[in-house]
Structure formats: structure tokens, C-alpha cells
Amino acid sequence: MDIKLSFLGGLSRYQENLIEVIKELREYSWTYKDISTHLISKGYRSTRDKELSPQLVERMYKKYLKKTERENNIEIYLDNTSIK
């Protein structure tokens, strides 16, 4: 059986917290510009210690959504022919 579990532990706690804030604000229809301004005012920085531009916030969020979609569509097949 081959299982790829690369999604486990993929984000640091800081990244998870940052994504959760972005996700919550997007649910309230905030623009990426408003979100980046809010995050900067709260002292958030990128993991590479850069200021969070609207473009960076958008890329982070879309990358998170793509990752979540990919993880939710994992198919696992078990071949029981070799089990004794």
C-alpha cells in the first residue's frame, strides 16, 4: 500500500494562525488590501519577515485553498491480495 501523507504538518502554527485570520476575514468579504492593512496593524509579517502586501495575502490564501482541496480529494486504495 502506498500512501503519501505530505500534507501532515505542512504549516507552522504561525502560518496556520495567519491563514485562519485571512480565511475569517475573506468570509466577511474583506478585500485583500483591507486584510493586509489589518494584518500589518496587528504586527503580522510573512514567514520570510516581509510586509504582507495585498498580493502576498492573496497568493497565500489561494495556495491554502488549493492545498485544502488537494487534501480533501485523496483516494486510498487497498489491495488485499497480499494480506495473509
N, CA, C and O atoms as a DFTB+ gen file, in Angstrom:
336 C
 N C O
     1  1       0.850      -1.163       0.000
     2  2       0.000       0.000       0.000
     3  2       0.901       1.232       0.000
     4  3       1.802       1.339       0.831
     5  1       0.667       2.153      -0.914
     6  2       1.416       3.400      -0.987
     7  2       0.502       4.536      -0.585
     8  3      -0.538       4.759      -1.205
     9  1       0.893       5.258       0.461
    10  2       0.122       6.409       0.926
    11  2       1.083       7.580       1.062
    12  3       2.119       7.474       1.717
    13  1       0.735       8.678       0.448
    14  2       1.552       9.880       0.557
    15  2       0.872      10.817       1.545
    16  3      -0.231      11.300       1.293
    17  1       1.522      11.067       2.652
    18  2       0.949      11.909       3.687
    19  2       1.724      13.218       3.822
    20  3       2.014      13.657       4.935
    21  1       2.053      13.828       2.715
    22  2       2.860      15.044       2.754
    23  2       2.111      16.225       3.355
    24  3       2.729      17.214       3.751
    25  1       0.785      16.132       3.427
    26  2       0.004      17.242       3.958
    27  2       0.047      17.313       5.473
    28  3      -0.338      18.335       6.042
    29  1       0.503      16.264       6.146
    30  2       0.560      16.286       7.596
    31  2       1.680      17.198       8.060
    32  3       2.821      17.059       7.620
    33  1       1.364      18.119       8.935
    34  2       2.370      19.018       9.475
    35  2       2.949      19.965       8.450
    36  3       4.109      20.362       8.555
    37  1       2.161      20.331       7.463
    38  2       2.646      21.161       6.380
    39  2       2.828      22.624       6.729
    40  3       3.616      23.308       6.076
    41  1       2.128      23.129       7.734
    42  2       2.209      24.538       8.107
    43  2       2.651      24.685       9.553
    44  3       2.328      23.859      10.407
    45  1       3.397      25.752       9.809
    46  2       3.763      26.048      11.187
    47  2       2.547      26.631      11.907
    48  3       1.562      26.994      11.263
    49  1       2.607      26.720      13.205
    50  2       1.496      27.313      13.965
    51  2       1.261      28.764      13.549
    52  3       0.120      29.214      13.458
    53  1       2.343      29.484      13.301
    54  2       2.232      30.875      12.876
    55  2       1.486      30.967      11.548
    56  3       0.591      31.797      11.392
    57  1       1.857      30.113      10.591
    58  2       1.195      30.104       9.290
    59  2      -0.272      29.708       9.424
    60  3      -1.135      30.304       8.779
    61  1      -0.560      28.715      10.250
    62  2      -1.943      28.300      10.467
    63  2      -2.771      29.448      11.034
    64  3      -3.899      29.682      10.601
    65  1      -2.201      30.166      12.010
    66  2      -2.893      31.293      12.625
    67  2      -3.139      32.393      11.594
    68  3      -4.236      32.948      11.521
    69  1      -2.131      32.703      10.809
    70  2      -2.241      33.730       9.785
    71  2      -3.308      33.368       8.756
    72  3      -4.128      34.210       8.389
    73  1      -3.302      32.133       8.294
    74  2      -4.291      31.673       7.320
    75  2      -5.696      31.720       7.912
    76  3      -6.641      32.096       7.219
    77  1      -5.847      31.347       9.170
    78  2      -7.165      31.394       9.808
    79  2      -7.715      32.813       9.851
    80  3      -8.904      33.027       9.615
    81  1      -6.855      33.786      10.153
    82  2      -7.295      35.184      10.170
    83  2      -7.717      35.612       8.769
    84  3      -8.764      36.235       8.598
    85  1      -6.908      35.280       7.767
    86  2      -7.225      35.634       6.377
    87  2      -8.538      34.976       5.964
    88  3      -9.404      35.621       5.373
    89  1      -8.678      33.701       6.276
    90  2      -9.883      32.943       5.915
    91  2     -11.131      33.577       6.543
    92  3     -12.151      33.751       5.876
    93  1     -11.037      33.913       7.807
    94  2     -12.179      34.512       8.503
    95  2     -12.564      35.857       7.892
    96  3     -13.745      36.135       7.687
    97  1     -11.575      36.682       7.603
    98  2     -11.858      37.995       7.036
    99  2     -12.399      37.890       5.610
   100  3     -13.242      38.692       5.209
   101  1     -11.923      36.911       4.847
   102  2     -12.459      36.692       3.490
   103  2     -13.919      36.264       3.557
   104  3     -14.707      36.610       2.677
   105  1     -14.285      35.518       4.588
   106  2     -15.688      35.108       4.750
   107  2     -16.589      36.313       4.990
   108  3     -17.786      36.260       4.707
   109  1     -16.015      37.407       5.514
   110  2     -16.759      38.652       5.708
   111  2     -16.589      39.592       4.514
   112  3     -16.899      40.779       4.608
   113  1     -16.096      39.060       3.391
   114  2     -15.935      39.791       2.129
   115  2     -14.936      40.941       2.192
   116  3     -15.068      41.916       1.452
   117  1     -13.941      40.838       3.066
   118  2     -12.877      41.839       3.100
   119  2     -12.021      41.691       1.845
   120  3     -11.824      40.583       1.347
   121  1     -11.520      42.799       1.345
   122  2     -10.607      42.747       0.203
   123  2      -9.223      42.360       0.708
   124  3      -8.927      42.472       1.898
   125  1      -8.388      41.906      -0.209
   126  2      -7.023      41.541       0.172
   127  2      -6.258      42.759       0.680
   128  3      -5.412      42.644       1.566
   129  1      -6.558      43.924       0.115
   130  2      -5.901      45.150       0.578
   131  2      -6.283      45.453       2.026
   132  3      -5.425      45.783       2.845
   133  1      -7.585      45.338       2.336
   134  2      -8.034      45.574       3.712
   135  2      -7.437      44.552       4.682
   136  3      -7.061      44.889       5.805
   137  1      -7.359      43.321       4.234
   138  2      -6.798      42.258       5.083
   139  2      -5.321      42.534       5.349
   140  3      -4.863      42.422       6.487
   141  1      -4.573      42.894       4.305
   142  2      -3.146      43.140       4.515
   143  2      -2.929      44.328       5.446
   144  3      -2.034      44.293       6.290
   145  1      -3.731      45.373       5.306
   146  2      -3.628      46.530       6.197
   147  2      -3.921      46.131       7.632
   148  3      -3.225      46.551       8.556
   149  1      -4.953      45.319       7.815
   150  2      -5.327      44.841       9.150
   151  2      -4.204      43.989       9.762
   152  3      -3.840      44.169      10.924
   153  1      -3.667      43.067       8.968
   154  2      -2.618      42.181       9.469
   155  2      -1.354      42.960       9.835
   156  3      -0.710      42.670      10.844
   157  1      -1.005      43.942       9.016
   158  2       0.173      44.771       9.305
   159  2      -0.040      45.531      10.609
   160  3       0.876      45.647      11.422
   161  1      -1.262      46.054      10.807
   162  2      -1.538      46.800      12.045
   163  2      -1.472      45.908      13.280
   164  3      -1.218      46.393      14.383
   165  1      -1.699      44.609      13.103
   166  2      -1.617      43.654      14.212
   167  2      -0.210      43.080      14.381
   168  3       0.023      42.255      15.265
   169  1       0.729      43.517      13.533
   170  2       2.113      43.075      13.674
   171  2       2.467      41.803      12.923
   172  3       3.554      41.262      13.122
   173  1       1.591      41.316      12.076
   174  2       1.893      40.113      11.298
   175  2       2.898      40.434      10.207
   176  3       2.893      41.527       9.639
   177  1       3.762      39.469       9.921
   178  2       4.731      39.547       8.838
   179  2       4.700      38.204       8.116
   180  3       4.152      37.230       8.632
   181  1       5.283      38.155       6.937
   182  2       5.380      36.884       6.233
   183  2       6.383      35.993       6.960
   184  3       7.110      36.463       7.836
   185  1       6.424      34.741       6.610
   186  2       7.368      33.823       7.245
   187  2       8.806      34.179       6.886
   188  3       9.742      33.726       7.544
   189  1       8.983      34.983       5.852
   190  2      10.321      35.466       5.478
   191  2      10.537      36.898       5.964
   192  3      11.416      37.610       5.479
   193  1       9.715      37.300       6.932
   194  2       9.796      38.603       7.586
   195  2       9.603      39.782       6.628
   196  3      10.243      40.824       6.772
   197  1       8.709      39.603       5.646
   198  2       8.358      40.671       4.719
   199  2       7.006      41.247       5.125
   200  3       6.203      40.586       5.783
   201  1       6.773      42.495       4.718
   202  2       5.467      43.094       4.961
   203  2       4.434      42.395       4.085
   204  3       4.725      42.015       2.951
   205  1       3.244      42.230       4.611
   206  2       2.192      41.493       3.907
   207  2       1.461      42.412       2.927
   208  3       0.571      43.169       3.314
   209  1       1.846      42.334       1.672
   210  2       1.176      43.108       0.630
   211  2      -0.142      42.419       0.284
   212  3      -0.320      41.238       0.584
   213  1      -1.067      43.147      -0.346
   214  2      -2.321      42.506      -0.771
   215  2      -2.076      41.312      -1.697
   216  3      -2.780      40.306      -1.617
   217  1      -1.079      41.428      -2.573
   218  2      -0.765      40.330      -3.493
   219  2      -0.253      39.102      -2.747
   220  3      -0.599      37.971      -3.087
   221  1       0.570      39.332      -1.731
   222  2       1.099      38.214      -0.948
   223  2      -0.023      37.532      -0.167
   224  3      -0.075      36.304      -0.100
   225  1      -0.910      38.315       0.418
   226  2      -2.046      37.751       1.153
   227  2      -2.906      36.912       0.215
   228  3      -3.329      35.813       0.574
   229  1      -3.166      37.426      -0.983
   230  2      -3.968      36.684      -1.957
   231  2      -3.293      35.378      -2.343
   232  3      -3.947      34.335      -2.382
   233  1      -1.987      35.416      -2.631
   234  2      -1.261      34.191      -3.002
   235  2      -1.279      33.166      -1.885
   236  3      -1.483      31.975      -2.123
   237  1      -1.061      33.644      -0.646
   238  2      -1.071      32.728       0.496
   239  2      -2.428      32.054       0.634
   240  3      -2.508      30.845       0.848
   241  1      -3.494      32.840       0.513
   242  2      -4.840      32.304       0.687
   243  2      -5.201      31.328      -0.431
   244  3      -5.752      30.259      -0.168
   245  1      -4.895      31.687      -1.661
   246  2      -5.221      30.801      -2.788
   247  2      -4.399      29.517      -2.741
   248  3      -4.892      28.446      -3.094
   249  1      -3.149      29.626      -2.306
   250  2      -2.315      28.430      -2.152
   251  2      -2.899      27.523      -1.069
   252  3      -2.916      26.301      -1.215
   253  1      -3.374      28.128       0.013
   254  2      -4.018      27.368       1.085
   255  2      -5.270      26.651       0.565
   256  3      -5.478      25.473       0.854
   257  1      -6.103      27.368      -0.204
   258  2      -7.324      26.760      -0.745
   259  2      -7.004      25.592      -1.667
   260  3      -7.668      24.557      -1.619
   261  1      -5.988      25.758      -2.506
   262  2      -5.592      24.685      -3.420
   263  2      -5.095      23.478      -2.634
   264  3      -5.427      22.338      -2.959
   265  1      -4.297      23.734      -1.599
   266  2      -3.771      22.655      -0.753
   267  2      -4.911      21.921      -0.048
   268  3      -4.915      20.691       0.013
   269  1      -5.868      22.666       0.480
   270  2      -7.007      22.067       1.166
   271  2      -7.835      21.216       0.210
   272  3      -8.261      20.115       0.558
   273  1      -8.058      21.727      -0.989
   274  2      -8.818      20.974      -1.985
   275  2      -8.103      19.681      -2.355
   276  3      -8.726      18.627      -2.481
   277  1      -6.791      19.776      -2.528
   278  2      -5.997      18.594      -2.885
   279  2      -6.053      17.550      -1.775
   280  3      -6.165      16.355      -2.050
   281  1      -5.975      17.999      -0.512
   282  2      -6.004      17.072       0.619
   283  2      -7.367      16.410       0.774
   284  3      -7.457      15.261       1.205
   285  1      -8.411      17.121       0.429
   286  2      -9.756      16.570       0.572
   287  2     -10.115      15.603      -0.539
   288  3     -11.132      14.914      -0.453
   289  1      -9.307      15.540      -1.572
   290  2      -9.597      14.659      -2.705
   291  2      -8.638      13.482      -2.784
   292  3      -8.384      12.961      -3.870
   293  1      -8.111      13.066      -1.662
   294  2      -7.189      11.943      -1.637
   295  2      -7.980      10.641      -1.719
   296  3      -8.952      10.437      -0.991
   297  1      -7.544       9.772      -2.616
   298  2      -8.170       8.464      -2.745
   299  2      -7.174       7.418      -2.268
   300  3      -6.005       7.433      -2.656
   301  1      -7.640       6.532      -1.440
   302  2      -6.779       5.466      -0.925
   303  2      -7.361       4.136      -1.375
   304  3      -8.539       3.848      -1.168
   305  1      -6.505       3.335      -1.995
   306  2      -6.912       2.017      -2.456
   307  2      -6.120       0.970      -1.693
   308  3      -4.904       1.085      -1.546
   309  1      -6.792      -0.018      -1.223
   310  2      -6.132      -1.120      -0.534
   311  2      -6.227      -2.366      -1.413
   312  3      -7.297      -2.733      -1.897
   313  1      -5.102      -2.986      -1.596
   314  2      -5.045      -4.219      -2.371
   315  2      -4.890      -5.350      -1.369
   316  3      -3.811      -5.528      -0.803
   317  1      -5.937      -6.109      -1.144
   318  2      -5.911      -7.162      -0.126
   319  2      -5.387      -8.490      -0.645
   320  3      -5.466      -9.492       0.066
   321  1      -4.861      -8.530      -1.848
   322  2      -4.357      -9.789      -2.383
   323  2      -3.091     -10.271      -1.676
   324  3      -2.794     -11.466      -1.670
   325  1      -2.335      -9.321      -1.073
   326  2      -1.095      -9.738      -0.411
   327  2      -1.256      -9.910       1.082
   328  3      -0.283     -10.214       1.772
   329  1      -2.463      -9.724       1.601
   330  2      -2.701      -9.890       3.040
   331  2      -2.976     -11.347       3.318
   332  3      -3.789     -11.974       2.639
   333  1      -2.290     -11.898       4.333
   334  2      -2.481     -13.316       4.670
   335  2      -3.089     -13.442       6.027
   336  3      -3.329     -14.555       6.495
